[in-house]
Amino acid sequence: MDAPLSPSSSPSSPSSSLTTVAVVGLGTMGTGIAEVLARAGREVIGIDISEAATAQAVASLEASTARAVRREHLTEQQRADLLARFRTFTDLQAAADADLVIEVAPESYEIKQQIFRALDDIVRPGTVLATGTNALSVTRLAADSARPERVLGLHFFNPAPAMKLVEVVSSVLTAPTAVAAVTDLAIELGKEPVAVGDRPGFVADGLLFGYLNQAAAMYEAKYASREDIDAAMKLGCGLPMGPLALLDLIGIDTARTVLDAMYAESHDRLHAPAPILKQLSEAGLTGRKAGRGFYSYEEPGSSVVVRDALTPLADALAAPLRTVRSVGVAGSGTMASGIAEVFAKAGYQVVLAARSEEKAQKAKARIGKSLQRSVDKGRMTAEAAETALALITPAGSYDAFADVDLALEAVAEDLEIKQQLFAAFDKICKPGAILATTTSSLPVVACARATSRPQDVIGMHFFNPAPAMKLVEVVRTVLTSDDVHATVRDLTLTVRKHPVDCGDRAGFIVNALLFPYLNNAVKMVQEHYASLDDIDAAMKLGGGYPMGPFELLDVVGLDVSLAIEKVLHREFRDPGLAPAPLLEHLVAAGCLGRKTGRGFREYARR
């Protein structure tokens, strides 16, 4: 990280009482924390039993600060002063004069307890002792110390110079003065501290690792490919990395350790490490650091993914394609309008049918406004917008679908309504027409069974808003024919979307991974473990999420979220998927999120 020094990280005169800090363990995280401290004017004592590790830490800081000088973020004098503030040692005795010791040793009680016991005899009585653990009990480590009131958790995120979040973890033994001192330090470092209690994973990892574990289990079950799982979560949720790539970055062995600790406390099956994590760990396939994990890498430590036996072949369509020139879209809401716009912009003839001519005309008018916004923003020409709009024919009856090559419904998420619609498609649409549903949670095969041609039925789950969102989940049932599947994948690419394949089970990829994470966030608030604001901040700053879970729940709608949670619970019968009672109570009270002016938060009425 070679950002310019900000006012909060000025090396002039730290106001915190914690001016000399020892960092014990100079791996990637420890070195990153040492850099953050040195940049903020602290005297930093780096300690590691390995001389190679101390040399590597110095080299890393020299390289980082040299880049900062080249980019004019530091002067040569500032760089020299910064490097002079970082001294390295291989003996814990070097921590004798530290105001704060941050331990970043491997995730092992035995190793960490040895360090804390040794520090008891070395540091001054007022020195604060912090552990950087994200999986082990801070209380257990504190209880083993001669000064438990001075022990707390200080959980930075990797890479420490770039990531803003720091979780400040108190045990029942921690003195408020120690918490206050460390919180002030975090703020002076330019970080955003979040206060949390002591339980494995704390807030960010507590939510993140359950999600990662489910993604690993989904891959292990061969439900979807590693590439499709990762693409789905990046494109469907706006995440910076897919879950399997992130597991490789974190370290599969580290993830397994964190999940073991979480499961030991929660006994929630969602936290029981997926067997594949054990298999990969014990085979030494621990991710990027080993050169191979879920993916294969150019070399150990590299971020460059290389082809291996599991890499899918490009454009490997095994079946002939059906011809699709015209598309019928059933519905008049936002999703139907958005999908019609996508196909029209790609040059397809579109019939937009609703329950009345008036509704269909209003939907077309909505598309016209959307296209005009694109013109105003310079994303398309006025001529292209006019051409696209002219390709859309509104209709007040589904009889207009008689000649379409693809009939796609985007009506209410109600199975009975969808089945009635598919029965109508079956009678109206010509032989060989593909029949598709945009459902996000209902069984596609139930729609297929309402027809006499289930082999022609498939799921095409677009994401809202359809013109902007790149992802389409292509949901194949056990009855879908190969040529229908191949055609829909090809069609999705033609309209400039990214198809991911998945089977016909509740939630498909995205919702099956997203909503348990949201539900677990609600449980954290319900149990008074952390506040809405702290949880949202933790996931945005520590997990790279574009929105915190409660922001997202209020946008999606609490009633919609509850319905999806119920479907997942009913499908998988896992107690951990049962909707949080707090979510049920808010829905019962009519607090459905932004659309009602109140959900987890209150909003100004429009």
Secondary structure in CASP SS format (residue, H / E / C, confidence):
PFRMAT SS
TARGET T0000
AUTHOR 0000-0000-0000
METHOD secondary structure of the structure
MODEL  1
M C 1.00
D C 1.00
A C 1.00
P C 1.00
L C 1.00
S C 1.00
P H 1.00
S H 1.00
S H 1.00
S C 1.00
P C 1.00
S C 1.00
S C 1.00
P C 1.00
S C 1.00
S C 1.00
S C 1.00
L C 1.00
T C 1.00
T E 1.00
V E 1.00
A E 1.00
V E 1.00
V E 1.00
G C 1.00
L C 1.00
G C 1.00
T H 1.00
M H 1.00
G H 1.00
T H 1.00
G H 1.00
I H 1.00
A H 1.00
E H 1.00
V H 1.00
L H 1.00
A H 1.00
R H 1.00
A C 1.00
G C 1.00
R C 1.00
E E 1.00
V E 1.00
I E 1.00
G E 1.00
I E 1.00
D C 1.00
I C 1.00
S C 1.00
E H 1.00
A H 1.00
A H 1.00
T H 1.00
A H 1.00
Q H 1.00
A H 1.00
V H 1.00
A H 1.00
S H 1.00
L H 1.00
E H 1.00
A H 1.00
S H 1.00
T H 1.00
A H 1.00
R H 1.00
A H 1.00
V H 1.00
R H 1.00
R C 1.00
E C 1.00
H C 1.00
L C 1.00
T C 1.00
E H 1.00
Q H 1.00
Q H 1.00
R H 1.00
A H 1.00
D H 1.00
L H 1.00
L H 1.00
A H 1.00
R C 1.00
F E 1.00
R E 1.00
T E 1.00
F E 1.00
T C 1.00
D C 1.00
L H 1.00
Q H 1.00
A H 1.00
A H 1.00
A H 1.00
D H 1.00
A C 1.00
D C 1.00
L E 1.00
V E 1.00
I E 1.00
E E 1.00
V C 1.00
A C 1.00
P C 1.00
E C 1.00
S C 1.00
Y H 1.00
E H 1.00
I H 1.00
K H 1.00
Q H 1.00
Q H 1.00
I H 1.00
F H 1.00
R H 1.00
A H 1.00
L H 1.00
D H 1.00
D C 1.00
I C 1.00
V C 1.00
R C 1.00
P C 1.00
G C 1.00
T C 1.00
V E 1.00
L E 1.00
A E 1.00
T E 1.00
G C 1.00
T C 1.00
N C 1.00
A C 1.00
L C 1.00
S C 1.00
V H 1.00
T H 1.00
R H 1.00
L H 1.00
A H 1.00
A H 1.00
D C 1.00
S C 1.00
A C 1.00
R C 1.00
P H 1.00
E H 1.00
R H 1.00
V E 1.00
L E 1.00
G E 1.00
L E 1.00
H E 1.00
F E 1.00
F C 1.00
N C 1.00
P C 1.00
A C 1.00
P C 1.00
A C 1.00
M C 1.00
K C 1.00
L E 1.00
V E 1.00
E E 1.00
V E 1.00
V E 1.00
S E 1.00
S C 1.00
V C 1.00
L C 1.00
T C 1.00
A C 1.00
P H 1.00
T H 1.00
A H 1.00
V H 1.00
A H 1.00
A H 1.00
V H 1.00
T H 1.00
D H 1.00
L H 1.00
A H 1.00
I H 1.00
E H 1.00
L C 1.00
G C 1.00
K C 1.00
E E 1.00
P E 1.00
V E 1.00
A E 1.00
V E 1.00
G E 1.00
D C 1.00
R C 1.00
P C 1.00
G C 1.00
F C 1.00
V C 1.00
A H 1.00
D H 1.00
G H 1.00
L H 1.00
L H 1.00
F H 1.00
G H 1.00
Y H 1.00
L H 1.00
N H 1.00
Q H 1.00
A H 1.00
A H 1.00
A H 1.00
M H 1.00
Y H 1.00
E H 1.00
A C 1.00
K C 1.00
Y C 1.00
A C 1.00
S C 1.00
R H 1.00
E H 1.00
D H 1.00
I H 1.00
D H 1.00
A H 1.00
A H 1.00
M H 1.00
K H 1.00
L H 1.00
G H 1.00
C H 1.00
G C 1.00
L C 1.00
P C 1.00
M C 1.00
G C 1.00
P H 1.00
L H 1.00
A H 1.00
L H 1.00
L H 1.00
D H 1.00
L H 1.00
I H 1.00
G C 1.00
I H 1.00
D H 1.00
T H 1.00
A H 1.00
R H 1.00
T H 1.00
V H 1.00
L H 1.00
D H 1.00
A H 1.00
M H 1.00
Y H 1.00
A H 1.00
E H 1.00
S H 1.00
H C 1.00
D C 1.00
R H 1.00
L H 1.00
H H 1.00
A C 1.00
P C 1.00
A C 1.00
P H 1.00
I H 1.00
L H 1.00
K H 1.00
Q H 1.00
L H 1.00
S H 1.00
E H 1.00
A C 1.00
G C 1.00
L C 1.00
T C 1.00
G E 1.00
R H 1.00
K H 1.00
A H 1.00
G C 1.00
R E 1.00
G C 1.00
F C 1.00
Y C 1.00
S E 1.00
Y E 1.00
E C 1.00
E C 1.00
P C 1.00
G C 1.00
S C 1.00
S C 1.00
V C 1.00
V E 1.00
V E 1.00
R C 1.00
D C 1.00
A C 1.00
L C 1.00
T C 1.00
P C 1.00
L C 1.00
A C 1.00
D C 1.00
A C 1.00
L C 1.00
A C 1.00
A C 1.00
P C 1.00
L C 1.00
R C 1.00
T C 1.00
V C 1.00
R C 1.00
S E 1.00
V E 1.00
G E 1.00
V E 1.00
A E 1.00
G C 1.00
S C 1.00
G C 1.00
T H 1.00
M H 1.00
A H 1.00
S H 1.00
G H 1.00
I H 1.00
A H 1.00
E H 1.00
V H 1.00
F H 1.00
A H 1.00
K H 1.00
A C 1.00
G C 1.00
Y C 1.00
Q E 1.00
V E 1.00
V E 1.00
L E 1.00
A E 1.00
A C 1.00
R C 1.00
S C 1.00
E H 1.00
E H 1.00
K H 1.00
A H 1.00
Q H 1.00
K H 1.00
A H 1.00
K H 1.00
A H 1.00
R H 1.00
I H 1.00
G H 1.00
K H 1.00
S H 1.00
L H 1.00
Q H 1.00
R H 1.00
S H 1.00
V H 1.00
D H 1.00
K C 1.00
G C 1.00
R C 1.00
M C 1.00
T C 1.00
A H 1.00
E H 1.00
A H 1.00
A H 1.00
E H 1.00
T H 1.00
A H 1.00
L H 1.00
A H 1.00
L C 1.00
I E 1.00
T E 1.00
P E 1.00
A E 1.00
G C 1.00
S C 1.00
Y H 1.00
D H 1.00
A H 1.00
F H 1.00
A C 1.00
D C 1.00
V C 1.00
D C 1.00
L E 1.00
A E 1.00
L E 1.00
E E 1.00
A C 1.00
V C 1.00
A C 1.00
E C 1.00
D C 1.00
L H 1.00
E H 1.00
I H 1.00
K H 1.00
Q H 1.00
Q H 1.00
L H 1.00
F H 1.00
A H 1.00
A H 1.00
F H 1.00
D H 1.00
K H 1.00
I H 1.00
C C 1.00
K C 1.00
P C 1.00
G C 1.00
A C 1.00
I E 1.00
L E 1.00
A E 1.00
T E 1.00
T C 1.00
T C 1.00
S C 1.00
S C 1.00
L C 1.00
P C 1.00
V H 1.00
V H 1.00
A H 1.00
C H 1.00
A H 1.00
R C 1.00
A C 1.00
T C 1.00
S C 1.00
R C 1.00
P H 1.00
Q H 1.00
D H 1.00
V E 1.00
I E 1.00
G E 1.00
M E 1.00
H E 1.00
F E 1.00
F C 1.00
N C 1.00
P C 1.00
A C 1.00
P C 1.00
A C 1.00
M C 1.00
K C 1.00
L E 1.00
V E 1.00
E E 1.00
V E 1.00
V E 1.00
R E 1.00
T C 1.00
V C 1.00
L C 1.00
T C 1.00
S C 1.00
D H 1.00
D H 1.00
V H 1.00
H H 1.00
A H 1.00
T H 1.00
V H 1.00
R H 1.00
D H 1.00
L H 1.00
T H 1.00
L H 1.00
T H 1.00
V C 1.00
R C 1.00
K C 1.00
H E 1.00
P E 1.00
V E 1.00
D E 1.00
C E 1.00
G E 1.00
D C 1.00
R C 1.00
A C 1.00
G C 1.00
F C 1.00
I C 1.00
V H 1.00
N H 1.00
A H 1.00
L H 1.00
L H 1.00
F H 1.00
P H 1.00
Y H 1.00
L H 1.00
N H 1.00
N H 1.00
A H 1.00
V H 1.00
K H 1.00
M H 1.00
V H 1.00
Q H 1.00
E C 1.00
H C 1.00
Y C 1.00
A C 1.00
S C 1.00
L H 1.00
D H 1.00
D H 1.00
I H 1.00
D H 1.00
A H 1.00
A H 1.00
M H 1.00
K H 1.00
L H 1.00
G H 1.00
G H 1.00
G C 1.00
Y C 1.00
P C 1.00
M C 1.00
G C 1.00
P H 1.00
F H 1.00
E H 1.00
L H 1.00
L H 1.00
D H 1.00
V H 1.00
V H 1.00
G C 1.00
L H 1.00
D H 1.00
V H 1.00
S H 1.00
L H 1.00
A H 1.00
I H 1.00
E H 1.00
K H 1.00
V H 1.00
L H 1.00
H H 1.00
R H 1.00
E H 1.00
F H 1.00
R C 1.00
D C 1.00
P H 1.00
G H 1.00
L H 1.00
A C 1.00
P C 1.00
A C 1.00
P H 1.00
L H 1.00
L H 1.00
E H 1.00
H H 1.00
L H 1.00
V H 1.00
A H 1.00
A C 1.00
G C 1.00
C C 1.00
L C 1.00
G E 1.00
R H 1.00
K H 1.00
T H 1.00
G C 1.00
R E 1.00
G C 1.00
F C 1.00
R C 1.00
E E 1.00
Y C 1.00
A C 1.00
R C 1.00
R C 1.00
END
